[in-house]
């Protein structure tokens, strides 16, 4: 498994980001939410962190 998010389609990255933000908004700890999302979408936690940064920087929904 690669740590790059290049092979993950844009729409999928946005869905991952939205799911992550919603988990955290519902009270899940940041580390736990990253781990759960990584398992749910079969990606690495490093990829989750990269998507989290990208989504935050770009103000993806549900932020923007």
N, C-alpha and C positions, 0 to 999 in steps of 0.2 A: 504494500500500500504506500502511496506517495504522500508527501506532506503538502504538495502543491494543490491549489484549488482550481488550477487551469482546466482540468478535465471535468470539473463539476459545472454543469450548465448554469447560467446566470439565474434562471427561474428557480432552480433547485437551491442555489446559494441563498436566494431571498427567502425561500420557504424555511430553510435551516435557521436563518437569522430570526425570522418571525417566531418560530417554535422555541428558540432559545430565549428570546426576550420574554415571551409569554410565560415560560417556565420560571424565569427569575422574578417576573412581576407577581407570580402566584406564590412567592415565598421560598422557592428552591434556592439553595446556596449556589453561588457562581460555579464553584468547582464541581459540585454534584450535577448541575445542569449541563455543563460541558461534557461530562462523562456520559450522561444519559443520552444527550443528543448525538454524540459520537456513535454510541451503540445503535441508536434508533436508525441513523442514516448510513451506518457502515462506513464511517470515515474516522480519521484519527482526531484526537483532541487538538493536535496542532492545527489541523484543517479547520476545526470548529473555531479556534482562536483567531485564525486568519479571516474567516468569514465574519466573525464578530467585529473585528477591526474594520473590515471593508464596509459592513452594514452600518456601523456607527459613523464612520467617516462620511459615507454617502447619504446618511439619514434615510435608510430604507424603512419601509413600513415594518412595524407599527410606529416607528419614531417620527417619520416625516410625512 
